[in-house]
Amino acid sequence: MHSRWWGGLLTDVPADTITETGTRTYALSELMVRTPWQKTGTARRLHDALPAPRPEERATLLVVQDHPKVHALYQSWGWQTLGDLRPSILDAPLFHAMLLGLPQH
């Protein structure tokens, strides 16, 4: 079954990549740290800790394409770009949809 999450995907990908079971994919949204903790490694520690206890096989997130530094940061943390995605919301920006395999417990 395909979820609404992938509904705005503009890149052709294999159907099994966007097939969801309801427990396959964890969505990470809005990882931010306050100014005093920026550039201290706090964001990376949060990033690594958040999915650690998750039972899903992978995580996904969206990065606005106007933020190439953020995209590059996630790539350096192991995320892979799946493709372009534009949500079906009026005036929504264009995103990079990204995936990261999660450790299986």
Protein Blocks (a to p, Z undefined) as FASTA:
>chain_A
ZZfklmmpcbdcdfklmpcehlmpccdehiacdfklgonlmmmmmmmmmmmmpcbfbdcd
dddfklmmlmmmmmmnopacfbdcddfbehiacddddddddddZZ
